[in-house]
Amino acid sequence: MRIAVVGGGISGLVAAYRLRTLLGPSADLVVVEQADRVGGILHTGELAGHPVDLGAEAFVARRPEVPALLRELGLESHVVTPVGLRPLVWSGGVAHPLPEGTLMGIPTAAEPMHGLVDAATSARIAAEPYRPFTWTPGSDIDVYSLVADRFGVQVAERSVDPLLGGVYAGSSRSIGVRGALPALAAALDDGATSVTAAARAALPQPADAPIFGGFRDGYRVLLDALVASSGARFVTATAGTRLARGRRGWVVDPLGAVDAVVLATPAPVSAGLLAAVAPTAAAELAGIEVSSSVVVALALPRETALPWNSGILIATGEPLRAKAFTLSSRKWTHLAQRDTALVRASFGKFGDPAPLSWPDAELVAAAVDDLVAVTGVAIEPTAAVVQRWPGGLAQYAPGHPDRIATIEAEVATLDRVAVAGAYLHGVGVPACVASGHAAAQRIAAAVGAEAMR
């Protein structure tokens, strides 16, 4: 039984690993990846002699998928948790504490927003529960339209946008309520009388466990373990270019004949691969837009007087080029123990691909200048590294869940074909792990049924 996994990001690696655990050592698993390495947007590089994550640096620890996977792989001892400092929001040329008690920046009370927004907006937030509100169950709109209407533009641009920008490299204008905030949509569908009430109902329950986790030596620890445990053959620097029906299974170019396929590629790539065999799904996939971003990691003298916060988010409309800074040496204890301080600057949002084309030196200079502006501290890097992520994040536009339902319905009619990836049911690492796991289960069930016939 020969199974191809097209795409070697975290979704594809988890699919390969799970297929191995489900099908045993006899399955011939082949992972084909167009880049010269696996991991996708999870990538651990090196800066000033230390490992540094240049893509995602953390995972939501309160979701079960990653902790369960780490237990299986015996990696629990590698996990670290943040110190617990909160970020700042840079708005109007001033650093404000990120308001507490919000749902992705959507307020549940007016008081925490004081200072970040003006008095008129604070009054609008306080009055929102008492204003007439109508929501059609099952409907979907962009987050900006909902938030700006109910709370005012300042809430959308100063509170919501900085957080959505970090998750999706987009903004409230490009992201739909139902795709990005399913718990909020569910509360609205259930009859919440205001957006404030819906946000309160959707807030996660308080818990003592850390919200986030990371890896002491970077995500490469997890990637290496998945590669080794999958026992798959890896074909890198090679793109999967065609999926077609074969005489008894499928043909994946350039691999040739295979019995089953997992497509763990970004939406635009999956659209091309499915065009001939699932045209409706391919058309829907082609409609998923993607955003590009850049990470600039800076090594600074350890004594640099950075703020005692986990990071600095930049509100929409500020005259800065960076969209956020992670003050990594403040955020993580294990990084604070190094001989240099670490800061990660992020650039790029949906609709603004310009930073992708800037020379490295220009990106580093922009990171330094903007960090000086938001901290008031002299910034003198001792080393820097730039990582570009073209088309790295899918935009969960209004109607995204319906689009995904259409894609999955047609793919379900294809025998021994499954899809996985960050465009499906969440862009975070736990959601990608879940999608890889589900794809492997679908293929293993189909392969098992075939073996029984």
C-alpha positions as CSV (number, residue, x, y, z in Angstrom):
1,M,0.0,0.0,0.0
2,R,1.6,3.2,-1.2
3,I,0.3,6.5,0.1
4,A,1.4,10.0,-0.9
5,V,1.2,13.0,1.4
6,V,1.6,16.1,-0.7
7,G,2.9,18.9,1.5
8,G,5.4,18.6,4.3
9,G,4.1,21.3,6.7
10,I,2.8,20.4,10.1
11,S,-0.5,19.1,8.8
12,G,1.2,16.8,6.3
13,L,3.8,15.6,8.9
14,V,1.0,14.8,11.4
15,A,-0.9,13.0,8.7
16,A,2.2,10.8,7.8
17,Y,2.9,10.1,11.5
18,R,-0.8,9.2,12.2
19,L,-0.9,7.0,9.1
20,R,2.1,5.1,10.4
21,T,0.5,4.5,13.7
22,L,-2.8,3.4,12.1
23,L,-1.4,1.2,9.3
24,G,1.8,-0.2,10.7
25,P,5.3,-0.6,9.3
26,S,4.3,-2.2,6.0
27,A,2.7,0.9,4.5
28,D,4.9,2.8,2.0
29,L,4.5,6.5,3.0
30,V,5.9,9.1,0.7
31,V,5.9,12.9,1.6
32,V,6.6,15.2,-1.2
33,E,7.4,18.9,-0.4
34,Q,8.2,21.7,-2.8
35,A,10.5,23.5,-0.4
36,D,14.0,22.2,0.5
37,R,12.9,21.4,4.0
38,V,9.8,20.2,5.8
39,G,7.8,22.1,8.4
40,G,6.1,24.8,6.3
41,I,5.7,27.9,8.3
42,L,7.1,26.2,11.4
43,H,10.8,26.8,11.0
44,T,13.5,27.0,13.6
45,G,16.5,29.0,12.4
46,E,19.6,30.3,14.3
47,L,20.5,33.7,15.6
48,A,23.5,34.6,17.6
49,G,24.3,31.0,18.1
50,H,20.9,30.0,19.5
51,P,17.8,28.4,18.0
52,V,15.0,30.8,17.2
53,D,11.5,30.1,15.8
54,L,11.0,32.2,12.6
55,G,7.4,31.2,12.1
56,A,4.9,30.4,14.8
57,E,6.6,30.4,18.2
58,A,3.8,29.0,20.4
59,F,0.6,26.9,20.5
60,V,-2.6,27.1,22.4
61,A,-2.0,24.7,25.2
62,R,-5.6,24.6,26.4
63,R,-6.6,22.8,23.2
64,P,-5.9,19.1,23.5
65,E,-4.3,18.2,20.2
66,V,-0.7,19.3,20.7
67,P,-0.4,18.1,24.3
68,A,-1.7,14.7,23.3
69,L,0.7,14.5,20.4
70,L,3.6,15.5,22.6
71,R,2.7,12.8,25.1
72,E,2.7,10.2,22.3
73,L,6.1,11.4,21.0
74,G,7.6,11.7,24.5
75,L,8.3,15.4,24.1
76,E,6.6,16.8,27.2
77,S,9.9,17.7,28.8
78,H,10.7,20.1,25.9
79,V,7.7,22.3,26.5
80,V,8.0,25.7,28.1
81,T,5.3,28.2,29.0
82,P,5.3,32.1,28.9
83,V,6.1,34.2,31.9
84,G,2.6,35.7,31.9
85,L,3.3,39.3,31.0
86,R,0.7,41.0,28.9
87,P,1.3,42.9,25.6
88,L,1.0,46.6,24.9
89,V,-1.0,48.2,22.0
90,W,0.6,51.2,20.2
91,S,-2.1,53.6,19.2
92,G,-2.1,57.4,18.7
93,G,1.7,57.4,19.4
94,V,1.2,56.0,22.9
95,A,1.7,52.5,24.3
96,H,-1.5,51.2,26.1
97,P,-2.0,48.0,28.1
98,L,-3.9,45.4,26.0
99,P,-7.4,45.5,27.5
100,E,-8.4,42.5,29.6
101,G,-11.6,40.6,29.3
102,T,-12.0,40.9,25.5
103,L,-12.8,38.3,22.9
104,M,-10.1,38.8,20.2
105,G,-10.3,42.5,21.1
106,I,-14.1,42.7,21.2
107,P,-15.0,44.3,24.6
108,T,-17.2,42.8,27.2
109,A,-17.1,46.0,29.3
110,A,-16.2,49.6,28.8
111,E,-13.8,50.2,31.6
112,P,-10.8,48.1,30.4
113,M,-10.9,50.1,27.1
114,H,-10.5,53.4,28.8
115,G,-7.4,55.2,27.4
116,L,-7.1,53.0,24.3
117,V,-10.3,54.6,22.9
118,D,-11.7,58.1,23.4
119,A,-14.5,59.0,25.8
120,A,-17.2,58.9,23.1
121,T,-16.2,55.4,22.1
122,S,-16.1,54.3,25.8
123,A,-19.7,55.6,26.2
124,R,-20.7,53.7,23.0
125,I,-19.2,50.5,24.4
126,A,-21.1,51.0,27.7
127,A,-24.4,51.6,25.8
128,E,-24.0,48.7,23.3
129,P,-26.0,46.2,25.4
130,Y,-29.0,48.6,25.5
131,R,-29.1,49.4,21.7
132,P,-31.5,47.5,19.5
133,F,-29.7,44.6,17.9
134,T,-30.7,42.1,15.1
135,W,-28.8,39.1,14.0
136,T,-30.0,36.5,11.5
137,P,-28.9,33.0,12.7
138,G,-26.5,31.4,10.2
139,S,-25.5,34.7,8.7
140,D,-21.9,36.0,8.4
141,I,-20.3,39.4,7.9
142,D,-16.7,40.7,8.2
143,V,-15.6,41.4,11.8
144,Y,-15.1,45.1,11.1
145,S,-18.7,45.7,10.0
146,L,-20.0,44.1,13.2
147,V,-17.6,45.7,15.6
148,A,-17.4,49.2,14.1
149,D,-21.2,49.4,13.9
150,R,-21.7,48.3,17.5
151,F,-18.7,49.8,19.3
152,G,-17.1,52.3,16.9
153,V,-14.2,52.3,14.5
154,Q,-11.6,52.8,17.2
155,V,-12.5,49.5,18.8
156,A,-12.0,47.7,15.4
157,E,-8.8,49.4,14.6
158,R,-7.1,49.7,18.0
159,S,-8.3,46.6,19.8
160,V,-9.5,44.0,17.3
161,D,-7.2,44.6,14.3
162,P,-3.9,44.2,16.3
163,L,-5.0,40.7,17.5
164,L,-6.4,39.5,14.2
165,G,-3.3,40.8,12.4
166,G,-1.2,38.5,14.6
167,V,-3.3,35.4,14.0
168,Y,-4.2,35.8,10.3
169,A,-1.9,38.5,9.0
170,G,-5.2,40.2,8.0
171,S,-7.6,42.7,9.5
172,S,-11.1,42.9,10.7
173,R,-12.1,43.9,7.2
174,S,-10.8,40.7,5.6
175,I,-11.9,38.2,8.2
176,G,-15.4,36.9,8.8
177,V,-17.1,36.5,12.1
178,R,-18.1,32.9,11.6
179,G,-14.7,31.6,10.5
180,A,-12.5,33.5,13.0
181,L,-14.8,33.7,16.0
182,P,-17.1,30.6,15.9
183,A,-17.9,30.8,19.6
184,L,-19.2,34.4,19.1
185,A,-21.2,33.4,16.0
186,A,-22.7,30.5,18.0
187,A,-23.7,32.9,20.8
188,L,-25.3,35.3,18.3
189,D,-27.1,32.4,16.7
190,D,-28.4,31.3,20.1
191,G,-30.1,34.6,20.6
192,A,-27.6,36.9,22.4
193,T,-29.3,40.3,22.8
194,S,-26.1,42.2,22.1
195,V,-22.6,41.7,20.8
196,T,-21.4,42.4,24.4
197,A,-23.5,39.6,25.7
198,A,-22.3,37.3,22.9
199,A,-18.7,38.1,23.6
200,R,-19.2,37.4,27.3
201,A,-20.8,34.0,26.5
202,A,-18.0,33.1,24.1
203,L,-15.1,33.9,26.5
204,P,-13.2,30.8,27.5
205,Q,-13.7,29.8,31.1
206,P,-10.9,30.8,33.5
207,A,-8.4,28.1,34.1
208,D,-5.2,27.7,36.1
209,A,-3.4,26.0,33.2
210,P,-1.2,28.1,30.9
211,I,-2.9,29.3,27.8
212,F,0.2,28.9,25.5
213,G,3.1,26.6,25.3
214,G,6.3,26.5,23.2
215,F,9.5,24.5,22.8
216,R,12.7,25.2,24.6
217,D,14.8,24.6,21.4
218,G,12.1,25.6,18.9
219,Y,9.6,23.8,16.8
220,R,12.3,21.8,15.1
221,V,12.1,19.4,18.1
222,L,8.5,18.5,17.1
223,L,9.2,18.4,13.4
224,D,12.2,16.1,13.8
225,A,10.2,13.8,16.0
226,L,7.4,13.6,13.5
227,V,9.8,12.9,10.6
228,A,11.5,10.1,12.5
229,S,8.4,8.5,13.9
230,S,6.5,8.6,10.6
231,G,9.1,6.3,8.9
232,A,8.1,8.0,5.7
233,R,10.3,8.7,2.7
234,F,10.7,12.4,2.1
235,V,11.1,14.0,-1.3
236,T,11.9,17.6,-0.9
237,A,12.5,20.5,-3.3
238,T,9.9,18.8,-5.5
239,A,6.3,20.0,-6.1
240,G,3.3,17.8,-6.5
241,T,2.1,19.0,-9.9
242,R,-0.9,16.8,-10.9
243,L,-3.5,14.5,-9.4
244,A,-5.3,12.1,-11.7
245,R,-7.2,8.8,-11.5
246,G,-5.1,5.7,-12.2
247,R,-6.0,2.2,-13.1
248,R,-6.4,1.1,-9.5
249,G,-5.8,4.3,-7.5
250,W,-4.3,7.6,-8.2
251,V,-1.4,9.2,-10.0
252,V,0.5,12.0,-8.3
253,D,3.2,13.6,-10.5
254,P,6.1,13.3,-10.1
255,L,5.7,10.3,-7.8
256,G,3.6,8.1,-10.1
257,A,1.0,5.6,-9.1
258,V,-0.2,5.6,-5.5
259,D,-3.1,3.9,-3.7
260,A,-4.2,6.9,-1.6
261,V,-3.4,10.6,-1.3
262,V,-3.4,13.3,1.4
263,L,-3.3,16.8,0.1
264,A,-1.7,18.9,2.8
265,T,-0.9,21.9,0.6
266,P,-2.0,25.5,0.8
267,A,-5.4,26.4,-0.7
268,P,-4.1,27.7,-4.0
269,V,-1.9,24.6,-4.6
270,S,-4.7,22.2,-3.6
271,A,-7.0,24.1,-6.1
272,G,-4.6,23.2,-8.9
273,L,-4.2,19.6,-7.9
274,L,-8.0,19.0,-7.5
275,A,-9.0,20.9,-10.7
276,A,-9.4,17.8,-12.8
277,V,-11.0,15.4,-10.3
278,A,-13.1,17.8,-8.0
279,P,-13.8,20.9,-10.0
280,T,-16.3,22.4,-7.5
281,A,-13.9,22.0,-4.6
282,A,-11.1,23.4,-6.7
283,A,-13.1,26.5,-7.5
284,E,-13.8,27.1,-3.9
285,L,-10.2,26.6,-2.9
286,A,-9.1,29.1,-5.6
287,G,-11.4,31.6,-3.9
288,I,-9.5,31.5,-0.6
289,E,-7.2,34.4,-0.5
290,V,-3.9,34.3,1.3
291,S,-1.7,36.8,3.0
292,S,2.1,37.2,3.1
293,S,4.3,38.2,6.0
294,V,7.9,38.7,7.1
295,V,9.6,38.0,10.5
296,V,12.7,39.9,11.4
297,A,14.5,38.4,14.5
298,L,16.9,40.8,16.3
299,A,19.6,39.8,18.8
300,L,20.3,42.7,21.2
301,P,22.7,43.3,24.0
302,R,21.2,41.5,27.0
303,E,21.0,44.7,29.1
304,T,18.7,46.5,26.5
305,A,16.0,48.1,28.6
306,L,13.0,46.6,26.8
307,P,9.5,47.1,28.4
308,W,8.4,44.4,30.8
309,N,5.7,43.2,28.5
310,S,5.3,40.2,26.2
311,G,5.1,42.3,23.1
312,I,3.8,45.4,21.4
313,L,0.9,45.3,18.9
314,I,0.4,48.1,16.4
315,A,-3.0,49.6,15.8
316,T,-4.3,50.2,12.3
317,G,-3.4,53.6,10.9
318,E,-0.2,54.1,12.8
319,P,2.7,55.6,10.8
320,L,4.9,52.5,11.4
321,R,5.9,49.7,9.1
322,A,5.9,46.8,11.5
323,K,2.6,45.4,12.6
324,A,3.8,43.8,15.9
325,F,6.8,43.1,18.1
326,T,7.3,40.0,20.3
327,L,9.6,40.8,23.1
328,S,10.7,37.2,23.3
329,S,13.3,37.6,26.1
330,R,10.6,39.1,28.3
331,K,7.9,36.6,27.2
332,W,9.8,33.3,27.8
333,T,12.0,32.5,30.8
334,H,14.3,30.2,28.9
335,L,15.1,33.0,26.4
336,A,15.7,35.5,29.2
337,Q,18.5,33.2,30.3
338,R,20.5,33.6,27.1
339,D,23.4,36.0,26.7
340,T,21.5,38.2,24.2
341,A,18.0,39.6,24.2
342,L,15.7,38.5,21.4
343,V,12.9,40.5,19.7
344,R,10.8,39.4,16.7
345,A,9.3,42.0,14.4
346,S,6.4,41.1,12.1
347,F,5.6,42.8,8.9
348,G,2.9,42.4,6.3
349,K,-0.9,42.2,6.3
350,F,-3.5,41.1,3.7
351,G,-3.5,43.5,0.9
352,D,0.0,44.8,1.6
353,P,2.5,42.5,0.1
354,A,5.2,45.3,-0.2
355,P,7.4,44.1,2.8
356,L,7.9,40.8,1.1
357,S,10.0,42.5,-1.6
358,W,12.0,44.8,0.6
359,P,15.7,44.0,0.9
360,D,16.9,42.3,4.1
361,A,18.8,45.4,5.2
362,E,15.7,47.6,4.7
363,L,13.6,45.2,6.7
364,V,16.1,45.2,9.6
365,A,16.4,49.0,9.5
366,A,12.6,49.3,9.6
367,A,12.4,46.9,12.5
368,V,15.0,48.9,14.5
369,D,13.5,52.3,13.7
370,D,10.0,51.2,14.7
371,L,11.2,49.4,17.8
372,V,12.9,52.6,18.9
373,A,9.7,54.5,18.2
374,V,7.5,52.3,20.4
375,T,9.9,51.7,23.2
376,G,12.0,54.9,23.4
377,V,15.0,52.7,23.9
378,A,18.3,52.7,21.9
379,I,18.2,49.6,19.8
380,E,21.6,48.3,18.6
381,P,21.3,44.8,17.1
382,T,24.3,42.5,17.3
383,A,22.7,40.1,14.8
384,A,19.6,39.8,12.7
385,V,17.8,37.2,10.5
386,V,15.0,37.7,8.0
387,Q,12.3,35.1,7.1
388,R,9.8,35.7,4.4
389,W,6.4,33.9,4.3
390,P,4.8,34.4,0.9
391,G,1.2,33.3,0.9
392,G,1.6,31.9,4.4
393,L,-1.8,32.4,5.9
394,A,-5.3,31.9,4.5
395,Q,-7.9,34.6,5.0
396,Y,-11.0,33.4,6.7
397,A,-13.4,35.7,4.8
398,P,-17.1,35.9,5.4
399,G,-18.7,32.6,4.3
400,H,-15.5,30.6,4.9
401,P,-17.2,27.8,6.8
402,D,-19.7,27.3,4.0
403,R,-16.9,27.3,1.5
404,I,-15.0,24.6,3.5
405,A,-18.2,22.5,3.8
406,T,-18.5,22.5,0.0
407,I,-14.8,21.5,-0.4
408,E,-15.0,18.7,2.0
409,A,-18.3,17.4,0.6
410,E,-16.9,16.9,-2.9
411,V,-13.5,15.5,-1.6
412,A,-15.5,13.0,0.4
413,T,-16.8,11.5,-2.9
414,L,-13.2,10.7,-3.9
415,D,-12.1,7.3,-2.8
416,R,-8.9,7.4,-0.7
417,V,-8.3,11.1,-1.1
418,A,-8.2,13.5,1.9
419,V,-7.3,17.2,2.5
420,A,-5.6,18.8,5.4
421,G,-4.2,22.2,6.2
422,A,-4.5,25.6,7.8
423,Y,-7.2,26.8,5.4
424,L,-9.8,24.3,6.7
425,H,-10.8,24.8,10.4
426,G,-8.2,27.1,11.9
427,V,-4.7,28.5,11.2
428,G,-3.2,27.6,14.6
429,V,-0.9,24.6,15.2
430,P,-3.6,22.7,17.2
431,A,-6.1,23.0,14.3
432,C,-3.4,21.9,11.8
433,V,-2.6,18.9,14.0
434,A,-6.3,18.0,14.1
435,S,-6.7,18.3,10.3
436,G,-3.7,16.0,9.7
437,H,-5.0,13.5,12.2
438,A,-8.5,13.6,10.5
439,A,-7.1,13.1,7.0
440,A,-5.0,10.1,8.2
441,Q,-8.0,8.5,9.8
442,R,-10.1,9.0,6.6
443,I,-7.4,7.3,4.5
444,A,-6.7,4.5,7.0
445,A,-10.5,3.7,7.1
446,A,-10.7,3.6,3.3
447,V,-7.5,1.5,3.0
448,G,-8.8,-0.9,5.7
449,A,-12.2,-1.2,3.9
450,E,-10.3,-1.9,0.6
451,A,-8.2,-4.6,2.3
452,M,-11.4,-6.3,3.6
453,R,-12.9,-6.7,0.1
